[in-house]
Amino acid sequence: MRSELTATQQAEHLAKRKELWAVRNTGNSVPTITGPGQPRQFAAETAEATGVSKRMVNKATARDEQVSEEARDVIRARAEMRLAEEYDAAQDRGEVATGNRSKDFGVVGGNAKPATASDIGLRRDEIHEQGERASLSQGKV
């Protein structure tokens, strides 16, 4: 199962694409106004290749340039911890499997058994690690 990229991941990927694009186009003069037969700007070329708007490409690359690597690490870590918290809450509500076969087995209240981590595109070991980080950061351990 494929999930969408976060805004931070998208900005990082486009920054890498821009870096590679610049290497490929080194020595070429890239005009601000393009015409037939002239090289295009990064955002226009990327927008066409990825199917997103030129404006979105420019916003994402600007976001990557404005946010430090340390800040992105904090954002990423917090998102992972939040995912673990939400997964735990979904287990408490019976929406996803708990790993307790007696509780998760068969039909519950007329409905099929709850989804597993792999059913929703997650790995249990990653959820566990993220949950441990969340507990450590909140002083629960």
Backbone as JSON, one array per atom type, in Angstrom:
{
  "sequence": "MRSELTATQQAEHLAKRKELWAVRNTGNSVPTITGPGQPRQFAAETAEATGVSKRMVNKATARDEQVSEEARDVIRARAEMRLAEEYDAAQDRGEVATGNRSKDFGVVGGNAKPATASDIGLRRDEIHEQGERASLSQGKV",
  "N": [[0.84, -1.17, 0.0], [0.55, 2.21, -0.81], [1.43, 5.32, 0.56], [0.76, 8.83, 0.74], [3.22, 11.43, 0.36], [4.48, 13.43, 3.04], [4.33, 17.01, 3.56], [6.89, 17.87, 4.27], [8.5, 15.7, 3.43], [7.96, 15.79, 0.7], [9.05, 18.3, 0.04], [11.75, 17.8, 0.59], [12.34, 15.8, -1.31], [11.9, 17.21, -3.69], [13.89, 19.13, -3.41], [16.18, 17.57, -3.69], [15.76, 16.7, -6.3], [15.96, 19.18, -7.58], [18.62, 19.77, -7.09], [19.9, 17.75, -8.59], [18.92, 18.44, -11.09], [20.14, 20.93, -11.44], [22.83, 20.16, -11.66], [22.7, 18.69, -14.03], [22.06, 20.74, -15.78], [24.18, 22.49, -15.66], [26.19, 25.08, -16.83], [24.48, 25.66, -18.86], [22.58, 28.4, -20.02], [19.87, 29.48, -18.28], [17.05, 30.95, -19.04], [14.77, 33.41, -17.67], [12.41, 33.82, -18.97], [10.84, 31.6, -20.99], [10.92, 30.08, -24.2], [10.05, 28.61, -27.4], [12.29, 25.98, -28.03], [14.11, 26.84, -26.14], [15.83, 26.26, -23.02], [14.0, 25.1, -20.17], [12.78, 26.34, -17.0], [13.46, 25.01, -13.72], [11.12, 24.61, -12.08], [8.98, 24.58, -13.93], [9.64, 22.42, -15.58], [9.68, 20.33, -13.71], [7.05, 20.44, -12.75], [5.61, 19.6, -14.99], [6.64, 17.0, -15.29], [5.9, 15.74, -12.89], [3.22, 16.19, -12.57], [2.11, 18.09, -10.9], [1.35, 21.48, -9.87], [3.24, 24.32, -11.06], [3.44, 26.34, -9.21], [3.12, 24.92, -6.78], [5.47, 23.41, -6.81], [7.38, 25.47, -6.59], [6.66, 26.5, -4.05], [7.2, 24.28, -2.39], [9.97, 23.87, -2.76], [10.9, 26.28, -1.77], [10.08, 26.01, 0.88], [11.72, 23.92, 1.72], [14.2, 25.19, 1.58], [13.93, 27.1, 3.55], [13.53, 25.82, 5.99], [15.41, 24.39, 8.52], [17.6, 21.49, 8.68], [17.64, 20.36, 11.23], [15.21, 21.25, 12.27], [13.48, 19.92, 10.53], [14.02, 17.3, 11.32], [12.93, 17.3, 13.9], [10.24, 17.78, 13.29], [9.65, 15.48, 11.8], [10.13, 13.46, 13.74], [8.19, 14.11, 15.65], [5.87, 13.7, 14.16], [6.03, 10.94, 13.74], [5.81, 10.03, 16.38], [3.23, 10.91, 16.94], [1.78, 9.35, 15.17], [2.15, 6.81, 16.34], [0.8, 7.23, 18.76], [-1.82, 7.67, 17.83], [-2.3, 5.19, 16.65], [-2.26, 3.51, 18.9], [-4.52, 4.55, 20.22], [-6.49, 3.86, 18.35], [-6.35, 1.1, 18.6], [-7.31, 0.84, 21.21], [-9.94, 1.63, 20.77], [-10.8, -0.47, 19.28], [-10.52, -0.46, 16.55], [-8.28, -1.22, 15.13], [-6.18, -4.15, 15.02], [-4.95, -5.68, 18.04], [-3.02, -7.54, 18.53], [-3.59, -9.42, 20.36], [-4.79, -12.43, 20.15], [-7.17, -13.64, 21.1], [-8.84, -11.5, 21.49], [-8.88, -10.24, 19.01], [-9.78, -12.09, 17.19], [-12.01, -13.52, 14.77], [-15.45, -12.56, 14.42], [-16.59, -9.44, 15.46], [-19.14, -8.0, 17.19], [-20.87, -8.31, 14.96], [-19.32, -7.38, 12.92], [-16.45, -7.8, 10.75], [-13.16, -8.94, 11.79], [-10.81, -6.58, 13.29], [-8.64, -4.37, 11.39], [-5.2, -5.06, 10.59], [-1.84, -3.91, 11.31], [-0.29, -4.17, 8.96], [-2.35, -4.25, 7.11], [-3.06, -1.6, 6.89], [-0.83, -0.47, 5.9], [1.42, -0.2, 7.56], [4.26, -1.0, 9.67], [4.58, -3.16, 12.41], [6.88, -3.19, 14.09], [7.98, -0.67, 13.61], [5.95, 1.01, 14.55], [6.03, 0.31, 17.24], [8.65, 1.17, 17.98], [8.34, 3.93, 17.55], [6.36, 4.49, 19.41], [7.77, 3.96, 21.75], [9.66, 6.04, 21.66], [7.92, 8.2, 21.91], [6.97, 7.76, 24.51], [9.35, 8.04, 25.99], [9.99, 10.72, 25.45], [7.94, 11.97, 26.76], [8.37, 11.3, 29.32], [7.3, 8.92, 30.36], [8.44, 6.46, 30.81]],
  "CA": [[0.0, 0.0, 0.0], [1.35, 3.42, -0.92], [0.86, 6.48, 1.22], [1.22, 10.1, 0.19], [4.33, 12.06, 1.06], [4.17, 14.61, 3.84], [4.86, 18.24, 2.97], [8.33, 17.87, 4.52], [9.1, 14.71, 2.52], [7.83, 16.31, -0.66], [10.04, 19.38, -0.11], [13.08, 17.18, 0.55], [12.49, 15.12, -2.59], [12.03, 18.22, -4.73], [15.21, 19.76, -3.25], [17.14, 16.65, -4.3], [15.53, 16.78, -7.75], [16.5, 20.47, -8.03], [20.08, 19.63, -7.05], [20.27, 16.94, -9.75], [18.58, 19.25, -12.26], [21.18, 21.96, -11.57], [24.03, 19.49, -12.17], [22.44, 18.36, -15.43], [21.97, 21.97, -16.56], [25.33, 23.35, -15.42], [26.76, 25.63, -18.05], [23.4, 26.16, -19.72], [21.94, 29.6, -19.5], [18.45, 29.19, -18.1], [16.39, 32.25, -19.01], [13.57, 33.51, -16.86], [11.29, 33.7, -19.89], [11.18, 30.5, -21.9], [10.25, 30.08, -25.5], [10.33, 27.39, -28.15], [13.69, 25.65, -28.22], [14.96, 27.32, -25.05], [15.7, 25.42, -21.83], [12.96, 25.53, -19.24], [13.16, 26.47, -15.6], [13.27, 23.81, -12.9], [9.73, 24.43, -11.62], [8.12, 24.23, -15.07], [9.99, 21.06, -16.0], [9.25, 19.42, -12.64], [5.59, 20.43, -12.73], [5.15, 18.75, -16.09], [7.06, 15.62, -15.04], [5.25, 15.17, -11.71], [1.77, 16.4, -12.62], [1.67, 19.09, -9.93], [1.47, 22.83, -10.42], [4.53, 25.02, -10.94], [3.35, 27.08, -7.94], [3.38, 23.97, -5.69], [6.9, 23.09, -6.85], [8.09, 26.63, -6.03], [6.39, 26.57, -2.6], [7.88, 23.17, -1.72], [11.42, 24.11, -2.74], [11.13, 27.39, -0.84], [9.92, 25.45, 2.22], [12.93, 23.16, 2.04], [15.3, 26.13, 1.78], [13.69, 27.91, 4.74], [13.46, 25.01, 7.2], [16.69, 23.73, 8.75], [17.58, 20.03, 8.81], [17.29, 20.05, 12.62], [13.77, 21.45, 12.41], [12.81, 18.81, 9.84], [14.15, 16.11, 12.17], [11.95, 17.45, 14.98], [8.92, 17.61, 12.67], [9.54, 14.06, 11.45], [10.03, 12.68, 14.98], [6.88, 14.37, 16.27], [4.85, 13.03, 13.34], [6.12, 9.5, 14.02], [5.25, 9.81, 17.72], [1.79, 11.12, 16.84], [1.25, 8.15, 14.52], [2.11, 5.74, 17.35], [-0.27, 7.57, 19.71], [-3.09, 7.44, 17.15], [-2.46, 3.75, 16.48], [-2.65, 2.99, 20.22], [-5.91, 4.95, 20.47], [-7.33, 3.05, 17.48], [-6.42, -0.23, 19.22], [-8.21, 0.95, 22.36], [-11.31, 1.72, 20.25], [-11.11, -1.7, 18.56], [-10.49, -0.21, 15.11], [-7.16, -2.0, 14.58], [-5.84, -5.32, 15.83], [-4.06, -5.43, 19.18], [-2.03, -8.61, 18.66], [-4.2, -10.36, 21.29], [-5.61, -13.26, 19.26], [-8.5, -13.91, 21.63], [-9.63, -10.29, 21.34], [-8.94, -9.84, 17.61], [-10.17, -13.2, 16.33], [-13.4, -13.73, 14.39], [-16.37, -11.45, 14.15], [-16.85, -8.65, 16.66], [-20.34, -7.19, 17.06], [-21.42, -8.38, 13.62], [-18.35, -6.89, 11.94], [-15.23, -8.6, 10.61], [-12.1, -8.58, 12.73], [-10.18, -5.29, 12.99], [-7.5, -4.33, 10.48], [-3.87, -5.18, 11.18], [-0.9, -2.84, 10.92], [0.06, -4.34, 7.55], [-3.54, -3.91, 6.31], [-3.11, -0.15, 6.69], [0.45, -0.02, 5.35], [2.4, 0.1, 8.6], [4.97, -2.15, 10.24], [4.42, -3.16, 13.87], [8.12, -2.83, 14.76], [8.14, 0.78, 13.52], [4.98, 1.6, 15.47], [6.54, 0.06, 18.58], [9.78, 2.08, 18.19], [7.81, 5.29, 17.63], [5.68, 4.58, 20.69], [8.81, 4.07, 22.8], [10.19, 7.41, 21.6], [6.9, 9.09, 22.47], [6.96, 7.56, 25.96], [10.58, 8.63, 26.52], [9.94, 12.18, 25.36], [6.94, 12.44, 27.7], [8.77, 10.85, 30.64], [6.42, 7.85, 30.82], [9.17, 5.21, 31.07]],
  "C": [[0.89, 1.25, 0.0], [0.65, 4.55, -0.18], [1.45, 7.74, 0.6], [2.39, 10.63, 1.0], [3.82, 13.21, 1.92], [4.73, 15.83, 3.13], [6.38, 18.31, 3.13], [9.04, 16.9, 3.58], [9.07, 15.21, 1.08], [8.87, 17.4, -0.92], [11.45, 18.81, -0.2], [13.34, 16.5, -0.79], [12.67, 16.13, -3.73], [13.37, 18.96, -4.63], [16.29, 18.89, -3.88], [17.0, 16.68, -5.82], [16.12, 18.06, -8.31], [18.02, 20.42, -8.07], [20.57, 18.85, -8.28], [20.01, 17.71, -11.05], [19.66, 20.29, -12.51], [22.47, 21.35, -12.12], [23.87, 19.19, -13.66], [22.48, 19.61, -16.32], [23.13, 22.93, -16.33], [25.92, 23.79, -16.75], [25.7, 26.12, -19.02], [22.89, 27.46, -19.15], [20.45, 29.31, -19.44], [17.73, 30.52, -17.98], [15.15, 32.23, -18.12], [12.32, 33.43, -17.71], [11.67, 32.63, -20.9], [10.38, 30.62, -23.17], [10.56, 28.79, -26.2], [11.84, 27.18, -28.33], [14.62, 26.13, -27.13], [14.78, 26.41, -23.84], [14.66, 25.99, -20.87], [13.5, 25.62, -17.83], [12.82, 25.19, -14.86], [11.8, 23.58, -12.56], [8.82, 24.0, -12.77], [8.38, 22.79, -15.51], [9.5, 20.03, -14.98], [7.73, 19.31, -12.58], [5.04, 19.52, -13.82], [5.46, 17.28, -15.82], [6.28, 14.96, -13.91], [3.74, 15.33, -11.7], [1.24, 17.33, -11.54], [1.88, 20.47, -10.53], [2.87, 23.41, -10.19], [4.57, 25.78, -9.6], [3.66, 26.16, -6.75], [4.86, 23.59, -5.64], [7.7, 24.23, -6.22], [7.89, 26.74, -4.52], [7.16, 25.49, -1.85], [9.39, 23.4, -1.67], [11.76, 25.27, -1.82], [11.04, 26.89, 0.61], [11.18, 24.7, 2.64], [14.1, 24.1, 2.32], [15.16, 26.9, 3.09], [13.71, 27.12, 6.05], [14.78, 24.24, 7.36], [16.52, 22.21, 8.87], [17.17, 19.62, 10.22], [15.79, 20.2, 12.84], [13.0, 20.34, 11.72], [12.89, 17.52, 10.65], [13.13, 16.13, 13.3], [10.54, 17.21, 14.45], [8.67, 16.13, 12.38], [9.34, 13.21, 12.7], [8.66, 12.88, 15.62], [5.75, 13.69, 15.49], [4.84, 11.53, 13.6], [5.53, 9.19, 15.39], [3.73, 9.94, 17.69], [1.12, 9.92, 16.18], [1.12, 7.01, 15.51], [0.98, 5.99, 18.35], [-1.64, 7.29, 19.09], [-3.36, 5.95, 16.95], [-2.88, 3.1, 17.8], [-4.11, 3.33, 20.53], [-6.87, 4.13, 19.6], [-7.44, 1.62, 18.01], [-7.38, -0.21, 20.39], [-9.68, 1.0, 21.92], [-11.73, 0.47, 19.49], [-11.09, -1.55, 17.05], [-9.35, -0.94, 14.41], [-6.81, -3.1, 15.56], [-4.84, -4.96, 16.93], [-2.92, -6.43, 19.26], [-2.5, -9.67, 19.65], [-5.19, -11.2, 20.49], [-7.02, -13.49, 19.79], [-9.42, -12.7, 21.46], [-9.87, -9.94, 19.87], [-9.55, -10.89, 16.7], [-11.67, -13.18, 16.02], [-14.17, -12.46, 14.14], [-16.69, -10.76, 15.47], [-18.08, -7.79, 16.41], [-20.93, -7.18, 15.66], [-20.48, -7.9, 12.53], [-17.15, -7.82, 11.87], [-14.18, -8.11, 11.58], [-11.42, -7.28, 12.32], [-8.97, -5.44, 12.07], [-6.19, -4.5, 11.26], [-3.0, -4.02, 10.71], [-0.57, -2.96, 9.43], [-1.12, -4.03, 6.63], [-3.58, -2.42, 5.99], [-1.75, 0.42, 6.29], [1.51, 0.35, 6.35], [3.12, -1.17, 9.03], [4.9, -2.04, 11.76], [5.69, -2.75, 14.59], [8.36, -1.32, 14.72], [7.18, 1.49, 14.48], [5.48, 1.46, 16.9], [7.69, 1.03, 18.91], [9.29, 3.52, 18.36], [7.08, 5.51, 18.95], [6.66, 4.69, 21.84], [9.4, 5.47, 22.83], [9.21, 8.4, 22.21], [6.88, 8.99, 23.99], [8.19, 8.2, 26.6], [10.5, 10.15, 26.53], [8.93, 12.76, 26.37], [7.24, 11.99, 29.13], [7.92, 9.74, 31.21], [7.16, 6.58, 31.18], [9.96, 5.33, 32.33]]
}
